[in-house]
Amino acid sequence: MGAVLFLMMKNPATPRLLIIAPHSSYRIAPYLQAAENLGVDVTIASAGEHSLISIINKGLHINFSNHEQALSEIVTAAKQTPFAAILGTDDMSVALAANAARALGLAHNPVEAALLARRKDKARACLDLAGVAVPPHQRIELTESITAQLETLEYPCVLKPLAMSGSRGVIRVDDVASAQTAMTRIMAILREVEEPDESAAIFAEKFIAGREVAYEGLLDDGSLKTLAIFDKPDPLEGPFFEESYYISPSRLSSPLQEKITQTVTMACSAYGLQQGPIHAELRIDAEDKVWVMEVAARTIGGECARLVELATGQKLEELVLAQLLGLTLPRIEFKGGAGVLMIPIPRAGILRRVEGTAEARAVPGIKELVISVRDGHELVPLPEGSSYLGFIYAVAGSAAEAESALREAHQYLKIVTAPLFKLRSV
């Protein structure tokens, strides 16, 4: 018999939540489901006035490129129907959510802190000043001599855009020649960036060899609660940094896990973050020193959030909304291991089909296999791409067994593609 969910609400009236998100965000659907489960009314603020999804189409339509106008429209909407809380789901919406919550007197992160969390150059400078371990770093200014700047770098190093997520545009380089090639690729990606300052430079930092982990937590009035630490068992050494396996519970020692939590806590304090979800990526070198790669004021991206449910027995989105709205959820003790494989895109081309899915699903321990890309769609691998072919989820008696199930299932998959021919104008 499933666990019965008891809620204790600070206000007996049905709370109303404003979710600010890009209309195409993966995060909207799970947050809507979580809100329904908790009995919370939701309004979606997005640029989706032409969306085929009813709740987005009927929601608040804002222009993300005009922050002041969007803020004014949110405040006006709140006067008609007050909100109990405001949530930004993605990097591009957390600062607006913080600003709107501040304007309405709701719990929020300082706007400056939310902005820091999405900008790699400003975040690194802030953490460096606070004594948090971050790799040596610098900005490569695109309006100055690029070759001269590349010659000053310590190799190997990693080049990346200032404000993109999902490993997009992240490239390890080992010398000036490979750095110049990588710069050309990243600059092409930056043509999509609308913010002038974020397209005017590329971030460079020393490559830190070692194990990588992901951290998921919740801040409540500055106090950080750990939800999960995920091991990434595959070595992430580049040249591109495609995510693959996330495994829980972490098999790191308890003292090292405590050091990870302390490091994330220090980073949140340095930024000034106070409320809401925290997602962090960290590296652990040969001396067990913990280095911050990223601390974001949001949850883990895409479908990977489901791993928190597998690892804890509780949906991440419900935990986030409950904390935001002052609800108390019962703690569920999870015993065993869980994992997710973000199925990598092996090559560029047109997806014809994915073979072996039935065999992969039949592997003991496999909970679900989801192919996110439809046949006939273009596949774009990293560093230019920003998505994965799909996801495989596993639940087993231990972390090692969950990882083994994922690896076995992945071996059954065969990705069949056709070449992509693009027309060129003469």
Helices and strands as residue ranges (DSSP letters): E 16-20, H 28-38, E 41-46, H 54-57, E 60-61, H 67-80, E 85-88, H 91-103, H 111-118, H 120-130, E 137-141, H 146-150, E 157-160, E 171-173, H 176-189, G 190-192, G 196-199, E 201-206, E 211-220, E 223-232, E 245-248, H 254-271, E 276-284, E 290-296, G 302-305, H 306-312, H 316-325, E 337-343, E 349-355, H 357-361, E 366-371, E 378-379, E 390-396, H 399-412, E 414-418
